[in-house]
């Protein structure tokens, strides 16, 4: 279920092809209250829709893990993701 804030947020992306053949995707989450930006390393060929969906899924998973950590419930599924970075703008 999406909250009203998530529904109003828009994701913009730019992509840069790396020498390895992978793509570095920089994304911007345009939200009036909590603007964010980040990077995602994408391997292989994917459509823009697939990349945006992956960004949304990773943000949702990160929020879930952050919530679990705040409740002092350590999630066994938590892992560092060195292919995805999210920052507050």
N, C-alpha and C positions, 0 to 999 in steps of 0.2 A: 504494500500500500504506500503510495507516495504522499508526502505531506504537501501542503500548499507551497512551501518554500521551494521544494524540489520541482514542482510543476512549473514555477515561474522562472527557474534557472535555465539559462541557455548555455550550451557548450559550443565553443568555436575551437577549431583545430588548425594547426599548420604542421607541415611535414617536411623533413629534410632527409634525403637519402644519404646513408653513411657508406664509407668505403667497404664495409663488411657486407653490404647488400641489404642490411636491415634499414628500417626507417625510425627516426627519432620524431615522435609526435609531441608537439607542445600544445597543451590545451588550456583554455581559459573558461572558467565557469563564471558567467555573468549573473551575479546575485546581488541585489541591493544591500542586503545585510551582511553577507559573508562571501565576498568575491574570493575566488581561489584560482590558482594556476598550477600546472604540473607538467610532467613529462612521462611518456610511455614509450618503451622500446618495442617495436612491432617487427616480428619476423615473418617472412613470406608476404604474399600478396593478399590484401584484404580491402574490402570496400569501406568507404567512409562510414556507412551505417554500422558495419561490424566493429570498427574502431571505436566509435562513439558508444556503442553498447558495451564493449569491454571496459571502457573508462567508467561508465555508470556502474557496472558490476563491481569493479575494483574499489570504487569510492564507497559503495554500499558495504562491501566486506570490511573495508578499513574502519568505517564508522561502527560496525558491529563489534570488531575487535577492540576498538577504543572504548566502547561502552562496557564490554566485558572486563577490561583492565581497570576501569574506574570503579567497578563493583567488586574488585579484588577476586574476580573469578577468572583464572588464567585459562584461556582457550587453548586446547591442545592443537587446534588447527592453525594457530597463529604462526606465521613465518615472515621473516624479512623478505621483502620483495624489491630486489635491486633493479627491476625493470619498470617500476612505477614509483613516481615521487609526486607528492601533493603538498602545496604550500598555501598559506593565507596571503592574499594580495594586500 
